[in-house]
Amino acid sequence: DNRSLMAIAALGKVCYSIKATTLIESGVLAAPQITMVTCKQTPPAVKGGPTMRQQAAAAKRVYDALIVESSERNCAIVRMVLEAEKPCMVFVKIVDHGSTLLRMLRSAGVETEFVWGLKTKEQRLEAWRCLREYQFGDPSARYYTSSRPCKAWKEKS
C-alpha cells in the first residue's frame, strides 16, 4: 500500500527483511491473538449514484452506520475489552470511532486513553511508556486498554 512507499521515502531503502514468523519463533515478537466476533446488523438503505463520488459517499454512509455509529458493534467491543486479558489495544480507522469508544469504555469503568495523530509526540510517547510499564509491572491491575492514564494526558489533553 502507499504507507510502505511513504515509509521508504521517509526512512530510505529497506536494508534487511525478516518474516514475522521468524521473530515470533525466536521469541522477539509476540504471536498475535486475533478474535473475530460476529455482530448481526441490518445494513441501512443507501442509494449510490452513477458516479464514483456518489458511490464513495454511499459506501462511507454504510461504513459509518455499521462501524463508527453502530451501538450494537461498539457495545460488543466494550464487552470484549472488559473480558480481555490486560493490557489490550483496540485499533480504529476513523478518529470519531475512537472518540466514541473512548467515551463508552470510560463509562464502563475502563481507564484508557485514545492515541491518535493530533496528540503531541510527548503524549504518544507517554502512552507507550505507560503501556510498556503495565505489561511488565502490574499484573494484578484489571481495567486498562491501550495505556494507564498518565500525568501527561491529564495536563495536555
N, C-alpha and C positions, 0 to 999 in steps of 0.2 A: 504494500500500500504506500501512499505518499509519505506517511510518517517515517518509514525506513529511509526514504530518499532525503527527507529533511534532516534526519539524524546524521546521515553520511555527509550531507552538506555542512552541517554544523561541526562535526567531530572529525571528519576525514574518513579515508578508506578503512574498511574492515581489515584488521591485521591478523586476526585469528578467529576461527569459528568453531564452536563446540556445541554438540547437541545437548538439550536439556536433560535427556535420559542419562547421559554420561555424568552430568553434575549431580543428578539425583542418586545414581548408583554409587557415586563416590562420597555421598553424604554432605556435599556442599550446598545443595539445593533441596528444599523440601518438595515432596511429591504433592501436586495439587489435589485437593479434595473438592470435587465439583458435584453438586447435587442438583438435579433437575426436578422441579416441583411443578405439577400441573395446576393451573388456575383457570377454571372454566369461566369464560366470559362471552358475552354476545357482542360481536363487532357492531359498531354504530353504522347507521345507514349514511353513507357518504358517497356523493357523486363527484367523480373527477370529470375533467373535460377532455377535449381532444388534444390540447397542447400539453407539452411536458411540464410546464409550470403549473397548470391546473392539476395534473396527475400527482405532481410532487406535493402540492398543497393538500390534496385529499389524503395522500399517504401520511403526511405529518399529522393531520387531524385524527386518523386512525391510531397512529403511534401514541399520540398524546392521550387519547381516550383509553387505550388498552394498557399503556405502560405508565406514563407520567401521572395521570389523574385517576387511575383505577384504584378505588378504595379496596376492592377485593384483593388485588395483587399487592398493593402496598401493605395491607394488613397481614398477608401471608409472609411478606418479607420481614415485618416486625416480629411475627411469631417465630420465624426461622432464626432471627438474631437472638431472641430470648432463649431459644433452645440450643444454640450453637455453643461449642467449646470456645472459650475466650482466650486470647483476643480473636476477633473475626473482623473481616472487612467486607463492605458491600460496595460494589462498583456501579456507577451510574453513567449514562451517556449525556444526560441533559441536566444542567445546573438546577433548574426548577424541581426536577425529580429528587435530586439530592437534598434540596432545602425542605421539600415535603417530608421525605423520610427522616431527616434530622428532627423536625418537629414531632413526628409520630413516635420516633424512638425515645426522645426525651419525655414525652407524655407517658410512655410505657415504663419509665424509670431507668432507661438506659443512659449512662453517662457516655457521651460520644461527641465527636466533632466531625464536621464536613470539610474536607480539604479539597480545594479547587483552585483554579488559576489565579483568581484575584486576591487570594490570601497572600500575604507577604512571604518572601523566601524564609524569613525567620520563623514565621508561624508554621510553614510546612516542615521545616527542619525540627522545630519543637515537637510537632505532632509525631514525626518519625522517631525522635528520641524517646518520647513517652511510650510509643508502641513498642519499641525495642526493649525498654526497661521493663515494661509489663511482661513481655514474652519471657524474659529471663529472671524476673523479680518476684512477682506476687501471684503465685498460682492459686491462692485462695480467693482472690477478687472475682466477682461474678458478672457484673453487668457493664462490660466495656465492649465497644466495637473497634473502630479504627484507631483510637488512642484514648489515653486517660485525659480528662480535662486538665489542661496545664495553665500555669500562670500567664504565659504569653497569649493564650487565647482570650482570657478574660480582659487583658489590657488592650489588645489590638483588634478585637472583633468589631 
